[in-house]
Amino acid sequence: MGRGKKAQDAKAVLFKRLYGVKPGTFHKMLSILQKEFDTLHKNGGKPPKLTVEDKLYIALKYLREYRTMDSIAAEYGVCKGTVCLAIQWAEDTLVKDGAFALPGKKVLKRKSDTIEYIVVDVTESPINRPKEGQKKYYSGKKTPHAEDTGNN
């Protein structure tokens, strides 16, 4: 094996580690997205801020690293909304094409009747409460709802 082949393999491994897909899969995704983009924009119009390749890179970075849309937006010099639309468009287009569909629950259940792992996202997130107009819903009691009152 020559040095060029080793370097190419190392680049492929690094690419997969960074974006979660092999370069061949990336190019297949890119061709699907480019075909859809050309269909949507065949009549011309204002050029988009992001290329189709940028949109795919953004979607893969978001899915792979779960970076915030704000940090990706800062990297590409666009707003958060543009990043959100790029991710949604790339995901929807690839799913609609059918080449990259994930198996459903039934397929996974058929393979094995035993569940080895269950992953649950238990991240706490604050809930915004209304500042005004809450008086008719709130009794004013300062006790926790689950507290035992001792009236047993």
C-alpha positions as CSV (number, residue, x, y, z in Angstrom):
1,M,0.0,0.0,0.0
2,G,1.4,3.4,-1.0
3,R,1.7,6.5,1.1
4,G,-1.1,8.2,-0.9
5,K,-3.6,5.4,-0.1
6,K,-2.7,5.7,3.6
7,A,-3.2,9.4,3.6
8,Q,-6.5,9.1,1.8
9,D,-7.7,6.5,4.3
10,A,-6.6,8.7,7.2
11,K,-8.5,11.6,5.7
12,A,-11.6,9.4,5.3
13,V,-11.4,8.3,9.0
14,L,-11.0,11.9,10.1
15,F,-13.9,13.0,8.0
16,K,-16.1,10.3,9.5
17,R,-15.0,11.2,13.0
18,L,-15.9,14.9,12.3
19,Y,-19.2,14.6,10.4
20,G,-20.4,11.1,11.3
21,V,-20.6,9.8,7.7
22,K,-18.1,8.5,5.2
23,P,-17.0,10.8,2.4
24,G,-18.9,8.6,-0.2
25,T,-22.1,8.9,1.9
26,F,-21.6,12.7,2.1
27,H,-21.3,13.0,-1.6
28,K,-24.4,10.9,-2.1
29,M,-26.3,13.2,0.3
30,L,-24.9,16.2,-1.4
31,S,-26.0,15.0,-4.9
32,I,-29.6,14.5,-3.6
33,L,-29.7,17.9,-2.0
34,Q,-28.2,19.6,-5.0
35,K,-30.8,18.0,-7.3
36,E,-33.6,19.2,-5.0
37,F,-32.0,22.7,-4.8
38,D,-31.7,22.9,-8.6
39,T,-35.4,21.9,-9.0
40,L,-36.5,24.6,-6.5
41,H,-34.4,27.3,-8.0
42,K,-34.6,26.6,-11.7
43,N,-36.1,30.0,-12.4
44,G,-33.3,31.9,-10.7
45,G,-33.8,34.4,-7.9
46,K,-31.6,35.8,-5.2
47,P,-28.6,33.6,-4.4
48,P,-28.8,32.0,-1.0
49,K,-26.4,32.9,1.8
50,L,-25.4,29.3,2.2
51,T,-24.4,26.9,-0.5
52,V,-26.0,23.4,-0.6
53,E,-22.7,22.0,0.7
54,D,-22.6,24.4,3.6
55,K,-26.2,23.4,4.5
56,L,-25.2,19.8,4.6
57,Y,-22.1,20.5,6.7
58,I,-24.3,22.5,9.1
59,A,-26.9,19.7,9.4
60,L,-24.2,17.1,10.0
61,K,-22.3,19.2,12.6
62,Y,-25.6,19.9,14.4
63,L,-26.5,16.2,14.5
64,R,-23.0,14.9,15.2
65,E,-21.9,17.4,17.9
66,Y,-25.2,18.8,18.9
67,R,-23.7,22.3,18.8
68,T,-26.0,25.2,19.4
69,M,-27.4,26.9,16.3
70,D,-26.0,30.2,17.6
71,S,-22.4,28.9,17.5
72,I,-22.9,27.4,14.0
73,A,-24.5,30.7,12.9
74,A,-21.5,32.6,14.2
75,E,-19.1,30.3,12.3
76,Y,-20.9,30.8,9.0
77,G,-21.7,34.5,9.5
78,V,-25.5,34.0,9.3
79,C,-28.4,34.3,11.7
80,K,-29.7,31.4,13.9
81,G,-32.9,31.2,11.8
82,T,-30.9,30.6,8.6
83,V,-29.1,27.7,10.4
84,C,-32.4,26.3,11.6
85,L,-33.9,26.4,8.1
86,A,-30.8,24.8,6.6
87,I,-30.9,21.9,9.0
88,Q,-34.7,21.4,8.5
89,W,-34.4,21.6,4.7
90,A,-31.5,19.1,4.6
91,E,-33.2,16.6,6.9
92,D,-36.6,16.9,5.2
93,T,-35.1,16.5,1.7
94,L,-33.0,13.5,2.6
95,V,-35.9,11.8,4.3
96,K,-38.2,12.6,1.4
97,D,-35.8,11.0,-1.0
98,G,-35.9,7.7,0.9
99,A,-32.2,6.8,0.5
100,F,-31.5,7.7,4.1
101,A,-34.5,6.5,6.0
102,L,-34.1,5.2,9.5
103,P,-35.8,2.0,10.5
104,G,-39.0,2.3,12.6
105,K,-39.7,0.8,16.0
106,K,-41.2,-2.3,14.6
107,V,-38.0,-3.3,12.8
108,L,-35.9,-2.8,15.9
109,K,-38.5,-4.8,18.0
110,R,-38.4,-7.7,15.6
111,K,-34.7,-8.1,15.9
112,S,-34.7,-8.5,19.6
113,D,-37.4,-8.8,22.2
114,T,-35.1,-7.8,25.0
115,I,-34.1,-4.2,25.7
116,E,-30.5,-3.8,26.8
117,Y,-30.3,-0.1,27.2
118,I,-32.8,2.7,27.5
119,V,-31.5,6.3,27.1
120,V,-33.6,9.1,28.6
121,D,-32.9,12.8,28.4
122,V,-33.4,14.1,31.9
123,T,-32.0,17.6,31.3
124,E,-33.8,20.1,33.5
125,S,-35.1,23.1,31.7
126,P,-36.7,26.2,33.3
127,I,-40.4,26.9,32.5
128,N,-41.3,30.5,31.9
129,R,-44.3,31.4,34.1
130,P,-46.6,34.3,33.2
131,K,-46.0,37.5,35.1
132,E,-49.5,38.9,34.8
133,G,-53.0,37.4,34.9
134,Q,-51.9,34.4,37.1
135,K,-54.0,35.4,40.1
136,K,-57.1,33.5,39.0
137,Y,-55.1,30.3,38.7
138,Y,-52.8,30.6,41.7
139,S,-54.1,30.1,45.2
140,G,-51.3,31.9,46.9
141,K,-50.3,29.0,49.2
142,K,-46.6,28.7,49.6
143,T,-46.6,24.9,50.5
144,P,-45.4,22.3,48.0
145,H,-48.1,20.4,46.3
146,A,-46.8,16.9,47.4
147,E,-46.3,17.9,51.1
148,D,-48.1,15.8,53.7
149,T,-50.5,18.0,55.6
150,G,-50.9,15.5,58.5
151,N,-54.7,15.2,58.1
152,N,-54.6,11.4,57.8
